[in-house]
Amino acid sequence: MIYSAGYKYRLEEEVIIPVPEALAKQIPNRVFFDNTYVSYDDGVLWIGESYSWDGPSGPMPDIKSSMFGSLIHDAWYQLIREGGMPAFTRPYADRWYGDLCIEDGMWRWVANASVRVLEGYGAEALNNPKKIYSTRT
């Protein structure tokens, strides 16, 4: 058996969301990336049913106003880790997370503090994908 740890949530329906203009402008023309659970095409991010993610990271608790933002943010980081997006899009994705949290009712100062944490430690997450374990070696 081979498995990975670190996921807490599983998406029960697909999510399709337009990428903010500031982020979309950073993406090279006509980038298309597709894997089983995350796709990007022409300004639209698609996350498939059954996608798993670990919720908000660091000091941010798993609260309603941070869940959607954490889903989108984790999927975007996965695109970067898998080579589907350039790494320089990371700060734009971090800000998008904050905007989504604010839209979902988070106080602006809390969202901004969360974005600052992502800006300081987000690169570490890009270099540390989930560990894969095997019960038989």
TIMARPA-560621 format. One record per residue: y, x, z of N, C-alpha, C in turn. Coordinates in Angstrom, 2 decimals. Layout:
! TIMARPA-560621
+---------+---------+---------+---------+---------+---------+---------+---------+---------+
|    n_yy |    n_xx |    n_zz |   ca_yy |   ca_xx |   ca_zz |    c_yy |    c_xx |    c_zz |
+---------+---------+---------+---------+---------+---------+---------+---------+---------+
|       Y |       X |       Z |       Y |       X |       Z |       Y |       X |       Z |
...
+---------+---------+---------+---------+---------+---------+---------+---------+---------+
//
This chain:
! TIMARPA-560621
+---------+---------+---------+---------+---------+---------+---------+---------+---------+
|    n_yy |    n_xx |    n_zz |   ca_yy |   ca_xx |   ca_zz |    c_yy |    c_xx |    c_zz |
+---------+---------+---------+---------+---------+---------+---------+---------+---------+
|   -1.18 |    0.85 |    0.00 |    0.00 |    0.00 |    0.00 |    1.24 |    0.89 |    0.00 |
|    2.19 |    0.53 |   -0.81 |    3.47 |    1.24 |   -0.86 |    4.56 |    0.20 |   -0.60 |
|    5.49 |    0.53 |    0.28 |    6.55 |   -0.41 |    0.64 |    7.80 |    0.35 |    1.04 |
|    8.91 |   -0.37 |    1.12 |   10.15 |    0.23 |    1.60 |   10.65 |   -0.61 |    2.76 |
|   11.39 |    0.01 |    3.64 |   11.92 |   -0.67 |    4.83 |   13.44 |   -0.76 |    4.73 |
|   14.03 |   -1.55 |    5.59 |   15.48 |   -1.58 |    5.68 |   16.14 |   -2.82 |    5.11 |
|   15.37 |   -3.77 |    4.62 |   15.96 |   -4.99 |    4.09 |   15.81 |   -6.12 |    5.09 |
|   16.84 |   -6.97 |    5.20 |   16.79 |   -8.08 |    6.13 |   16.87 |   -9.43 |    5.44 |
|   17.47 |   -9.45 |    4.25 |   17.75 |  -10.72 |    3.60 |   17.16 |  -10.75 |    2.20 |
|   16.82 |  -11.94 |    1.76 |   16.25 |  -12.15 |    0.43 |   17.00 |  -13.31 |   -0.22 |
|   17.52 |  -13.07 |   -1.39 |   18.31 |  -14.08 |   -2.11 |   17.38 |  -15.19 |   -2.62 |
|   17.76 |  -16.43 |   -2.37 |   16.93 |  -17.57 |   -2.75 |   17.32 |  -18.19 |   -4.09 |
|   18.43 |  -17.77 |   -4.65 |   18.82 |  -18.22 |   -5.99 |   19.69 |  -17.14 |   -6.62 |
|   19.69 |  -17.10 |   -7.93 |   20.47 |  -16.07 |   -8.61 |   21.96 |  -16.24 |   -8.35 |
|   22.67 |  -15.14 |   -8.45 |   24.12 |  -15.15 |   -8.31 |   24.70 |  -14.53 |   -9.57 |
|   25.66 |  -15.22 |  -10.15 |   26.38 |  -14.71 |  -11.32 |   27.85 |  -14.73 |  -10.96 |
|   28.51 |  -13.57 |  -11.06 |   29.90 |  -13.48 |  -10.63 |   30.68 |  -12.56 |  -11.58 |
|   31.87 |  -12.99 |  -11.98 |   32.71 |  -12.09 |  -12.79 |   33.21 |  -10.94 |  -11.93 |
|   33.26 |   -9.78 |  -12.53 |   33.74 |   -8.58 |  -11.86 |   35.27 |   -8.62 |  -11.88 |
|   35.93 |   -8.25 |  -10.78 |   37.40 |   -8.25 |  -10.76 |   37.96 |   -7.36 |  -11.88 |
|   39.08 |   -7.77 |  -12.39 |   39.69 |   -7.06 |  -13.52 |   39.93 |   -5.58 |  -13.23 |
|   40.39 |   -5.25 |  -12.01 |   40.66 |   -3.85 |  -11.67 |   39.40 |   -3.01 |  -11.77 |
|   38.27 |   -3.57 |  -11.39 |   37.00 |   -2.85 |  -11.49 |   36.50 |   -2.83 |  -12.93 |
|   36.57 |   -3.96 |  -13.60 |   36.09 |   -4.04 |  -14.99 |   36.82 |   -3.05 |  -15.89 |
|   38.11 |   -2.81 |  -15.62 |   38.88 |   -1.86 |  -16.43 |   38.38 |   -0.43 |  -16.28 |
|   37.69 |   -0.13 |  -15.19 |   37.19 |    1.22 |  -14.94 |   35.87 |    1.50 |  -15.65 |
|   35.22 |    0.45 |  -16.11 |   33.89 |    0.59 |  -16.69 |   34.02 |    0.92 |  -18.18 |
|   33.31 |    1.94 |  -18.64 |   33.37 |    2.29 |  -20.06 |   33.02 |    1.08 |  -20.93 |
|   33.59 |    1.06 |  -22.10 |   33.39 |   -0.07 |  -23.01 |   31.92 |   -0.39 |  -23.23 |
|   31.64 |   -1.63 |  -23.18 |   30.34 |   -2.20 |  -23.51 |   29.16 |   -1.58 |  -22.75 |
|   29.36 |   -1.38 |  -21.46 |   28.26 |   -0.93 |  -20.61 |   27.33 |   -2.13 |  -20.39 |
|   26.07 |   -1.89 |  -20.56 |   25.07 |   -2.90 |  -20.26 |   24.00 |   -2.23 |  -19.43 |
|   23.63 |   -2.85 |  -18.33 |   22.56 |   -2.32 |  -17.49 |   21.73 |   -3.48 |  -17.00 |
|   20.42 |   -3.30 |  -17.01 |   19.53 |   -4.38 |  -16.61 |   18.31 |   -3.80 |  -15.91 |
|   18.03 |   -4.28 |  -14.72 |   16.73 |   -4.02 |  -14.10 |   16.20 |   -5.37 |  -13.63 |
|   15.17 |   -5.38 |  -12.89 |   14.53 |   -6.64 |  -12.50 |   15.45 |   -7.56 |  -11.72 |
|   16.31 |   -6.99 |  -10.87 |   17.10 |   -7.82 |   -9.97 |   18.60 |   -7.74 |  -10.13 |
|   19.11 |   -6.74 |  -10.81 |   20.56 |   -6.57 |  -10.95 |   20.89 |   -6.23 |  -12.40 |
|   21.86 |   -6.95 |  -12.95 |   22.30 |   -6.68 |  -14.32 |   23.82 |   -6.72 |  -14.38 |
|   24.35 |   -5.96 |  -15.30 |   25.78 |   -6.00 |  -15.59 |   25.93 |   -6.07 |  -17.09 |
|   26.78 |   -6.96 |  -17.55 |   27.06 |   -7.06 |  -18.98 |   28.44 |   -7.66 |  -19.17 |
|   29.31 |   -6.91 |  -19.82 |   30.61 |   -7.40 |  -20.26 |   31.40 |   -8.13 |  -19.17 |
|   31.56 |   -7.47 |  -18.02 |   32.39 |   -8.03 |  -16.96 |   31.71 |   -9.02 |  -16.04 |
|   30.40 |   -9.16 |  -16.15 |   29.68 |  -10.12 |  -15.32 |   28.53 |   -9.41 |  -14.61 |
|   28.45 |   -9.63 |  -13.29 |   27.35 |   -9.10 |  -12.48 |   26.37 |  -10.23 |  -12.22 |
|   25.09 |   -9.95 |  -12.47 |   24.02 |  -10.91 |  -12.22 |   23.09 |  -10.31 |  -11.18 |
|   22.75 |  -11.09 |  -10.15 |   21.79 |  -10.68 |   -9.14 |   20.72 |  -11.76 |   -9.10 |
|   19.48 |  -11.34 |   -9.31 |   18.39 |  -12.29 |   -9.44 |   17.83 |  -12.81 |   -8.14 |
|   17.22 |  -13.97 |   -8.24 |   16.51 |  -14.55 |   -7.12 |   15.49 |  -13.54 |   -6.59 |
|   15.34 |  -13.49 |   -5.30 |   14.43 |  -12.59 |   -4.58 |   15.01 |  -11.20 |   -4.36 |
|   16.23 |  -10.95 |   -4.81 |   16.87 |   -9.66 |   -4.52 |   16.95 |   -9.51 |   -2.99 |
|   16.65 |   -8.33 |   -2.50 |   16.70 |   -8.07 |   -1.06 |   17.79 |   -7.07 |   -0.75 |
|   18.47 |   -7.30 |    0.38 |   19.52 |   -6.38 |    0.81 |   19.57 |   -6.39 |    2.33 |
|   20.30 |   -5.45 |    2.89 |   20.29 |   -5.29 |    4.36 |   21.50 |   -5.89 |    5.05 |
|   22.33 |   -6.62 |    4.33 |   23.50 |   -7.22 |    4.95 |   24.60 |   -6.19 |    5.14 |
|   25.63 |   -6.51 |    5.89 |   26.73 |   -5.58 |    6.13 |   26.24 |   -4.32 |    6.85 |
|   26.87 |   -3.23 |    6.55 |   26.47 |   -1.95 |    7.14 |   27.44 |   -1.51 |    8.22 |
|   27.01 |   -0.53 |    8.97 |   27.87 |    0.08 |    9.98 |   28.22 |   -0.88 |   11.09 |
|   29.49 |   -0.87 |   11.50 |   29.88 |   -1.68 |   12.65 |   30.08 |   -3.17 |   12.32 |
|   30.02 |   -3.53 |   11.03 |   30.26 |   -4.93 |   10.66 |   29.03 |   -5.78 |   11.01 |
|   29.22 |   -6.82 |   11.83 |   28.08 |   -7.68 |   12.17 |   27.71 |   -8.58 |   10.99 |
|   26.50 |   -9.07 |   11.03 |   26.03 |  -10.00 |   10.00 |   26.58 |  -11.39 |   10.30 |
|   27.79 |  -11.64 |    9.83 |   28.44 |  -12.92 |   10.04 |   28.67 |  -13.58 |    8.69 |
|   28.89 |  -14.87 |    8.71 |   29.00 |  -15.65 |    7.46 |   30.03 |  -15.06 |    6.50 |
|   31.16 |  -14.62 |    7.00 |   32.23 |  -14.14 |    6.11 |   31.93 |  -12.78 |    5.50 |
|   30.88 |  -12.10 |    5.94 |   30.56 |  -10.79 |    5.36 |   29.29 |  -10.80 |    4.52 |
|   28.55 |  -11.89 |    4.49 |   27.25 |  -11.89 |    3.83 |   27.34 |  -11.82 |    2.31 |
|   28.18 |  -12.64 |    1.69 |   28.28 |  -12.62 |    0.23 |   28.84 |  -11.28 |   -0.23 |
|   29.86 |  -10.81 |    0.43 |   30.42 |   -9.51 |    0.08 |   29.40 |   -8.39 |    0.19 |
|   28.56 |   -8.44 |    1.24 |   27.55 |   -7.40 |    1.40 |   26.50 |   -7.46 |    0.30 |
|   26.16 |   -8.66 |   -0.15 |   25.22 |   -8.82 |   -1.26 |   25.77 |   -8.16 |   -2.52 |
|   27.00 |   -8.51 |   -2.87 |   27.62 |   -7.98 |   -4.08 |   27.77 |   -6.47 |   -3.97 |
|   28.21 |   -6.01 |   -2.83 |   28.43 |   -4.57 |   -2.61 |   27.12 |   -3.79 |   -2.72 |
|   26.06 |   -4.28 |   -2.09 |   24.77 |   -3.59 |   -2.16 |   24.24 |   -3.55 |   -3.59 |
|   24.39 |   -4.65 |   -4.31 |   23.93 |   -4.68 |   -5.70 |   24.71 |   -3.68 |   -6.55 |
|   26.02 |   -3.60 |   -6.33 |   26.84 |   -2.65 |   -7.11 |   26.45 |   -1.21 |   -6.81 |
|   26.25 |   -0.92 |   -5.53 |   25.81 |    0.43 |   -5.16 |   24.46 |    0.75 |   -5.80 |
|   23.58 |   -0.25 |   -5.90 |   22.31 |   -0.02 |   -6.56 |   22.53 |    0.33 |   -8.03 |
|   23.46 |   -0.36 |   -8.68 |   23.78 |   -0.02 |  -10.07 |   24.23 |    1.44 |  -10.19 |
|   25.04 |    1.88 |   -9.26 |   25.51 |    3.27 |   -9.28 |   24.33 |    4.22 |   -9.05 |
|   23.52 |    3.95 |   -8.03 |   22.37 |    4.82 |   -7.72 |   21.41 |    4.94 |   -8.90 |
|   21.24 |    3.86 |   -9.65 |   20.28 |    3.87 |  -10.75 |   20.90 |    4.31 |  -12.07 |
|   22.16 |    4.73 |  -12.03 |   22.79 |    5.24 |  -13.24 |   23.38 |    4.20 |  -14.17 |
|   23.42 |    2.95 |  -13.73 |   23.97 |    1.89 |  -14.56 |   25.49 |    1.80 |  -14.51 |
|   26.09 |    2.41 |  -13.50 |   27.54 |    2.43 |  -13.34 |   27.96 |    3.83 |  -12.95 |
|   29.15 |    4.24 |  -13.40 |   29.64 |    5.55 |  -12.96 |   30.02 |    5.52 |  -11.48 |
|   29.80 |    6.64 |  -10.81 |   30.07 |    6.74 |   -9.37 |   31.54 |    6.50 |   -9.04 |
|   32.44 |    6.77 |   -9.99 |   33.86 |    6.59 |   -9.67 |   34.24 |    5.12 |   -9.53 |
|   33.32 |    4.20 |   -9.78 |   33.62 |    2.77 |   -9.57 |   33.43 |    2.38 |   -8.10 |
|   32.88 |    3.28 |   -7.29 |   32.59 |    2.97 |   -5.89 |   33.81 |    2.47 |   -5.11 |
|   34.98 |    3.14 |   -5.15 |   36.11 |    2.63 |   -4.36 |   36.55 |    1.22 |   -4.78 |
|   36.40 |    0.90 |   -6.06 |   36.76 |   -0.44 |   -6.52 |   35.77 |   -1.47 |   -5.97 |
|   34.49 |   -1.09 |   -5.90 |   33.48 |   -1.97 |   -5.32 |   33.72 |   -2.16 |   -3.82 |
|   34.16 |   -1.09 |   -3.16 |   34.47 |   -1.20 |   -1.73 |   35.60 |   -2.20 |   -1.50 |
|   36.63 |   -2.14 |   -2.33 |   37.75 |   -3.08 |   -2.20 |   37.32 |   -4.51 |   -2.54 |
|   36.43 |   -4.63 |   -3.53 |   35.91 |   -5.95 |   -3.90 |   35.20 |   -6.58 |   -2.71 |
|   34.43 |   -5.77 |   -1.99 |   33.76 |   -6.26 |   -0.78 |   34.79 |   -6.87 |    0.18 |
|   35.86 |   -6.15 |    0.44 |   36.89 |   -6.66 |    1.35 |   37.51 |   -7.95 |    0.85 |
|   37.79 |   -8.02 |   -0.44 |   38.38 |   -9.25 |   -1.01 |   37.43 |  -10.44 |   -0.86 |
|   36.14 |  -10.20 |   -1.10 |   35.16 |  -11.29 |   -0.96 |   35.06 |  -11.75 |    0.48 |
|   35.12 |  -10.82 |    1.42 |   35.08 |  -11.19 |    2.84 |   36.28 |  -12.03 |    3.23 |
|   37.45 |  -11.66 |    2.73 |   38.67 |  -12.43 |    3.01 |   38.55 |  -13.83 |    2.43 |
|   38.05 |  -13.92 |    1.18 |   37.85 |  -15.23 |    0.55 |   36.91 |  -16.11 |    1.37 |
|   35.95 |  -15.47 |    2.05 |   34.98 |  -16.23 |    2.84 |   35.42 |  -16.44 |    4.29 |
|   36.69 |  -16.13 |    4.60 |   37.25 |  -16.48 |    5.89 |   37.43 |  -15.35 |    6.89 |
|   37.13 |  -14.12 |    6.50 |   37.31 |  -13.00 |    7.42 |   38.80 |  -12.70 |    7.57 |
|   39.20 |  -12.34 |    8.77 |   40.58 |  -11.92 |    8.97 |   40.86 |  -10.69 |    8.11 |
|   42.02 |  -10.68 |    7.51 |   42.39 |   -9.60 |    6.59 |   42.30 |   -8.22 |    7.26 |
|   42.76 |   -8.11 |    8.51 |   42.73 |   -6.79 |    9.15 |   41.30 |   -6.31 |    9.40 |
|   40.37 |   -7.24 |    9.65 |   38.97 |   -6.87 |    9.84 |   38.37 |   -6.42 |    8.51 |
|   38.66 |   -7.17 |    7.46 |   38.16 |   -6.79 |    6.13 |   38.72 |   -5.44 |    5.71 |
|   40.00 |   -5.22 |    5.94 |   40.60 |   -3.93 |    5.58 |   39.99 |   -2.78 |    6.37 |
|   39.70 |   -3.00 |    7.64 |   39.05 |   -1.97 |    8.44 |   37.65 |   -1.69 |    7.91 |
|   36.95 |   -2.72 |    7.49 |   35.61 |   -2.54 |    6.92 |   35.67 |   -1.73 |    5.63 |
|   36.66 |   -2.00 |    4.82 |   36.82 |   -1.25 |    3.57 |   37.10 |    0.22 |    3.87 |
|   37.91 |    0.49 |    4.88 |   38.17 |    1.89 |    5.24 |   36.89 |    2.61 |    5.68 |
|   36.03 |    1.90 |    6.39 |   34.74 |    2.49 |    6.78 |   33.91 |    2.78 |    5.52 |
|   33.87 |    1.84 |    4.60 |   33.12 |    2.06 |    3.35 |   33.69 |    3.24 |    2.57 |
|   35.01 |    3.32 |    2.53 |   35.64 |    4.44 |    1.80 |   35.26 |    5.78 |    2.44 |
|   35.09 |    5.79 |    3.74 |   34.76 |    7.04 |    4.43 |   33.28 |    7.39 |    4.39 |
|   32.41 |    6.37 |    4.37 |   30.98 |    6.64 |    4.49 |   30.14 |    6.10 |    3.34 |
|   30.75 |    5.41 |    2.40 |   29.99 |    4.79 |    1.31 |   29.25 |    5.78 |    0.44 |
|   29.84 |    6.94 |    0.21 |   29.18 |    7.94 |   -0.64 |   27.84 |    8.33 |   -0.05 |
|   27.75 |    8.34 |    1.27 |   26.49 |    8.68 |    1.94 |   25.39 |    7.69 |    1.56 |
|   25.75 |    6.41 |    1.44 |   24.77 |    5.38 |    1.07 |   24.28 |    5.58 |   -0.36 |
|   25.14 |    6.09 |   -1.21 |   24.72 |    6.33 |   -2.59 |   23.69 |    7.45 |   -2.68 |
|   23.74 |    8.37 |   -1.75 |   22.83 |    9.50 |   -1.77 |   21.60 |    9.31 |   -0.91 |
|   21.48 |    8.16 |   -0.27 |   20.34 |    7.89 |    0.61 |   19.69 |    6.57 |    0.26 |
|   18.95 |    6.52 |   -0.84 |   18.27 |    5.26 |   -1.17 |   17.20 |    4.95 |   -0.14 |
|   16.72 |    3.72 |   -0.15 |   15.70 |    3.31 |    0.80 |   14.47 |    4.20 |    0.66 |
|   13.94 |    4.61 |    1.78 |   12.75 |    5.45 |    1.79 |   11.54 |    4.61 |    1.43 |
|   10.65 |    5.18 |    0.64 |    9.41 |    4.51 |    0.26 |    8.28 |    5.11 |    1.07 |
|    7.48 |    4.26 |    1.66 |    6.39 |    4.69 |    2.51 |    5.04 |    4.38 |    1.86 |
|    4.05 |    5.15 |    2.20 |    2.69 |    4.88 |    1.74 |    1.77 |    4.93 |    2.93 |
|    0.86 |    3.98 |    3.03 |   -0.08 |    3.95 |    4.14 |   -1.31 |    4.81 |    3.84 |
|   -1.44 |    5.22 |    2.60 |   -2.57 |    6.06 |    2.21 |   -2.05 |    7.25 |    1.45 |
|   -2.28 |    8.42 |    1.96 |   -1.80 |    9.62 |    1.29 |   -2.93 |   10.44 |    0.75 |
+---------+---------+---------+---------+---------+---------+---------+---------+---------+
//
